[in-house]
Each structure stands twice: as C-alpha cells, then as structure tokens.
Amino acid sequence: MSSLPTHLQLGSLRVDTPVVLAPMAGITNAAYRRLCAEQGAGLYVCEMITSRGLVEGDETTKKMLTFDELETVRSVQLYGTDPVYVGKAAEILCAEYGVAHIDLNFGCPVPKVTRKGGGGALPWKRNLLGEILEKAVSAAAPYGVPVTMKTRKGIDADHLTFMDAGRIAQESGCAAIALHGRTVEQAYSGEADWAAIAELKASLDHIPVLGNGDIWEAADAVRMVEETGVDGVVVGRGCLGRPWLFRDLAAAFTGEQVATLPDLGEVSAMLRRHAELLVEHMGEERGCKEIRKHITWYLKGFPAGGELRHRLALVDTLADLDALIAELDPTAPFPVQELGTPRGRQGAPRKRVVLPEGWLDDTDGHGCVIAEDAHDTTGG
Ligand SMILES: Cc1cc2nc3c(=O)[nH]c(=O)nc-3n(C[C@H](O)[C@H](O)[C@H](O)COP(=O)(O)O)c2cc1C
C-alpha cells in the first residue's frame, strides 16, 4: 500500500488524488463533473471539443465549454488533426476560458473520426502527432498550462502506436500520457491490456503515465497501479451511475479499503442531485432529457420494475422525477452482484477500422489530407 502514489503532478498542476475522470462525450459535462467532484478529489475532464469548432466560434462548441462555479480547475479535452488549429484552440482555451489543463484526444475509435485520420488513427503518423503536440504545448506554455495526451494501443494488433506515442509525447513536452489498453479495432470489447500499460510506463522516465481501461471498483485502480506501476488512473464507465466511486478511489489512494454500497434511497438522492445539477446548467427540458440515459445506470441491479423504469426513462420535469422516485423502495440494498462488472459501452470489435486512403502506407505523414469537422463531437 505504501507504494501507492499520493497525488499526480501534471507540470505545475498538482492533482491531490491520482485519479482522472475520463472524458466521455455526452456524459462529462459541467453537472456531472460537479457531482463527481462533490464525492472526492481528482481531475475532472470536460467532454471532448473540436479545435476547429472552437477556433471558428461554433456555438455548440462554445456551449460545451460551460464550467461549474465551483470548478476551480478547468480541464478540457481537445480533438484536432491540424497542428495550426490545435495550437490556436489551445491558446483560446488558456486565454479566454482560463483552463488549467488540456488533454488531446488520440484514442477515439468512431468511424467518422478515424476516416479522417483523427482520434485513434492519428498516432500512426508519427510526425503529425509530434507537430500537433508541440503546437499545443507551446501555445499553452506561456499560461503555465500542462498538455497531456490520451491514446489507445494502436489501430489494431498489427499497427501498434502507443510506444512511439509515449516517446513523442515526452519529447514534445507533454505533461503526461494516458493509455487506454485497447486498440481502435477493439473499440470497447474484450479486456483492457494492462500489460501494455506497464510496458509504456517502464519505457518513460520523464513524464507520468496514466492507465485506463476496466477500472470498475476502487480496488481495481489499486491493482492497476500495483501491476503496472502507473502514476495515476483514468476512470470512465465504472463511474456511470456511480459517482461515489470517486469517494472510494480517494480513500483507496490513502490506503483505506472502502466500497460504498448505497441503498436505493441513497442512490435515488444521488440521481436527484445529478438531475438538479443538469437542470441548473441546461434548463429543465434539456436537463431532464439528459438525465434519462443515466437512470438505467443508477438503477442497474436494483428492483424497480419494468413499468417504473419505462416511466423514468421518459421523465421531463424534476417534479415528475420526484414522484417516480417516491415509488422506489428506499430500503432496497445495493445489488452487490453488480460490483466489479462492466457497465456502459462494451459491444463487439470493429470489423475493419475505417481510415483515409493509403493511411497505413507510411508512418511519416504530415497534416495534409485531413479535414476536421467543426461539429464532430462524438468522442470515444
Ligand atoms: C460514452 C463514452 C464517451 C466517450 N467519449 C470519449 C471522449 O470524448 N474522449 C476520449 O478520449 N475518450 C472517450 N471515451 C473513452 C473513455 O474516456 C475511456 O478511455 C474508455 O471508456 C475506457 O475506460 P473505462 O474502461 O474506464 O471506461 C468515451 C467512452 C464512453 C463510454
């Protein structure tokens, strides 16, 4: 236990618990980040935004850059394929939005992103990756803002990129690299390869390495650190419908073994708090629409009945939500059989990773063929 890291240092930014909320499109908005931050210390990353959208002043992109009043450390994930746009976007984030951390997305497996050579496809072009990182790092440096990158193992088992990406991140002045132990081809299927995370960690001695993939409980985070030697962990699907996981994680990194097992009354209160924060940030109509997808995760494994779940999935006011919550049995104990099991996206591997024509022919390309879509905020 004594070997667990006590904090995470990203350049000049100190994160008191070495735990990062994974950026998740459609999930990690201001309301959710606040909800998680109420549970425990960590770094809570905003949903991915596109650099082109930001540079061109796209309204949807600007709206996504909403922060909670209590969010003192603003952390944003940027997507981009063009070094110039990424540099400009990094500058805007620092100068106009007061961000304290920028993460760059090189892991997205979504076909409409990889088709343009973006996300998880991009690190195949080593020079381009280096150029993007350098532009972002030098734009953020005058503000003292650390830039990190998040990536996957590679495009598929025959086209791995993570080891080179780590070296390039270190050489480009990145403050850390996070590795999701799957390839783009695997999407969210199978198990994350923690051995690859360990390999990356062993190869880098100047920057922290963060491990990502399949942390469902706080004990998994401790095990990942022990097995791979990583400096911190990035947690995505494990906290869907379970923001209290951040409480357990914060305790775990101080050596305590805590597994919060809220009963249905406590879970309903958390769900209600989440809805209230969404409504505060987005208004009642949008906030209630947003909470719908979270309800399934909150209620996973609890006795709620199909009909009540169905009505909850259609909720459109906070008053309705309260009335429906009142029908749940608050004394129902936490379904312990759910502990340690996957939640959220899983699915099957991709049959084929969609890439730009001739993408795999060489690894040296520059930012020539790539066109970024200003509204492309699918994430992944
Ligand atoms: C709904 C959803 C949206 C995601 N959006 C993003 C994103 O915008 N940027 C990113 O780097 N990763 C994204 N991811 C991937 C997660 O950040 C994370 O790498 C992945 O889920 C593996 O970690 P986990 O096993 O802890 O979930 C997304 C994942 C999910 C489930």
The ligand as a MOL file (V3000), in Angstrom:
LIG
                    3D

  0  0  0     0  0            999 V3000
M  V30 BEGIN CTAB
M  V30 COUNTS 31 33 0 0 0
M  V30 BEGIN ATOM
M  V30 1 C -19.9500 7.2840 -23.6460 0
M  V30 2 C -18.4640 7.3820 -23.8100 0
M  V30 3 C -17.9230 8.5200 -24.3880 0
M  V30 4 C -16.5330 8.6420 -24.5350 0
M  V30 5 N -16.0160 9.7950 -25.0480 0
M  V30 6 C -14.6580 9.9710 -25.0550 0
M  V30 7 C -14.0750 11.1900 -25.4690 0
M  V30 8 O -14.7580 12.1390 -25.8440 0
M  V30 9 N -12.7100 11.2840 -25.4530 0
M  V30 10 C -11.9040 10.2400 -25.0640 0
M  V30 11 O -10.6730 10.3620 -25.0590 0
M  V30 12 N -12.4440 9.0650 -24.6840 0
M  V30 13 C -13.7770 8.9170 -24.6570 0
M  V30 14 N -14.3100 7.7360 -24.2100 0
M  V30 15 C -13.4070 6.6830 -23.7550 0
M  V30 16 C -13.1320 6.7910 -22.2590 0
M  V30 17 O -12.5170 8.0280 -21.9640 0
M  V30 18 C -12.2240 5.6440 -21.7850 0
M  V30 19 O -10.9890 5.7350 -22.4360 0
M  V30 20 C -12.8090 4.2730 -22.0570 0
M  V30 21 O -14.1830 4.2250 -21.7140 0
M  V30 22 C -12.0500 3.1810 -21.3070 0
M  V30 23 O -12.0500 3.4240 -19.9330 0
M  V30 24 P -13.0800 2.6660 -18.9280 0
M  V30 25 O -12.8510 1.1890 -19.0970 0
M  V30 26 O -12.7100 3.1870 -17.5850 0
M  V30 27 O -14.4460 3.0390 -19.3720 0
M  V30 28 C -15.6830 7.5890 -24.1010 0
M  V30 29 C -16.2470 6.4500 -23.5300 0
M  V30 30 C -17.6100 6.3220 -23.3780 0
M  V30 31 C -18.1630 5.0790 -22.7230 0
M  V30 END ATOM
M  V30 BEGIN BOND
M  V30 1 1 1 2
M  V30 2 1 2 3
M  V30 3 2 2 30
M  V30 4 2 3 4
M  V30 5 1 4 5
M  V30 6 1 4 28
M  V30 7 2 5 6
M  V30 8 1 6 7
M  V30 9 1 6 13
M  V30 10 2 7 8
M  V30 11 1 7 9
M  V30 12 1 9 10
M  V30 13 2 10 11
M  V30 14 1 10 12
M  V30 15 2 12 13
M  V30 16 1 13 14
M  V30 17 1 14 15
M  V30 18 1 14 28
M  V30 19 1 15 16
M  V30 20 1 16 17
M  V30 21 1 16 18
M  V30 22 1 18 19
M  V30 23 1 18 20
M  V30 24 1 20 21
M  V30 25 1 20 22
M  V30 26 1 22 23
M  V30 27 1 23 24
M  V30 28 2 24 25
M  V30 29 1 24 26
M  V30 30 1 24 27
M  V30 31 2 28 29
M  V30 32 1 29 30
M  V30 33 1 30 31
M  V30 END BOND
M  V30 END CTAB
M  END
